[in-house]
Amino acid sequence: MKSPPPGEQSPIRLLSVVIPAHNEEGCIAATVEHLYVELRLNGIEHEIVVVDDGSTDHTWTVLEKAHARVPTLRPVQNTGEHGFGRAVTLGFDHVEGDAVVLMMADESDDCRDVVRYWQTLNQGWDAVFGSRFVRGGGVIDYPRHKLLLNRLANLFLRVLFRVPLNDFTNAFKAYRRSVMEGCRPFLSPHFNLTIELPLKTIVRGYSWTSIPITWRNRRSGISKLKIQEMGSRYLFIALYCWLERSFSRGDYFKR
């Protein structure tokens, strides 16, 4: 347990899974179909909201075809400014569920962990953060230079905010709708949203816990994360959330 015990919470009626996708024609159909099968096998009412974030390949065509096989799929096109954070925010604007899991399009996240997120949220938590770096979790084929930078960034955030979470930067996490709405407005147009969401959740007083998850490197397509472009953006969001915690006098705290 990483925060005070959760209070009484209603069961999750509908789970929304938001998946941003940019040029993922080679894997998005498999990601959606595997997720659909796993959630159906576990009897979880759900919707899968995939946001096509300005793809220049056949991602949208693949999604349209997949919709015929996956009735819970809801494809959305981002016709405005593009960027990971903007695509995720658009997906959040379209969800109808009581809780949201943010998932990547490249099959790096395990569909079985989505079920575990749903189960843990139903224990009463406001948010559940997966960690790849605790007992029971793991990574497969993680590039060594990215792994080193990942661990340094997470150590910095862990020390700065003095919380026992060691995987802030992984996007794959789960939030009740009240948390998602309570963390608005979202400031991050790019991958820095991956730390804005958990940091705001913690700073604003929502209950949270962590579970072990597994991750594997993509088997098709190209990673969209450009580390050399993201350092200052991550730092900006980290400092913004630190300033909010230190000086906002609880103006944004969970009510």
Secondary structure, DSSP 8 states (H G I E B T S, - for coil): --SS--------S-EEEEEEESS-TTTHHHHHHHHHHHHHHTT--EEEEEEE-S-SSSHHHHHHHHHHH-TTEEEEE--SS--HHHHHHHHHHH--SSEEEE--SSS-B-HHHHHHHHHHHTTT-SEEEEESSSTT-EEES--HHHHHHHHHHHHHHHHHHT-S-S-TT---EEEEHHHHHHT-S---SSTTHHHHHHHHHHHTT--EEEEE-EEE--SSS-----HHHHHHHHHHHHHHHHHHHHHSTTTTS--
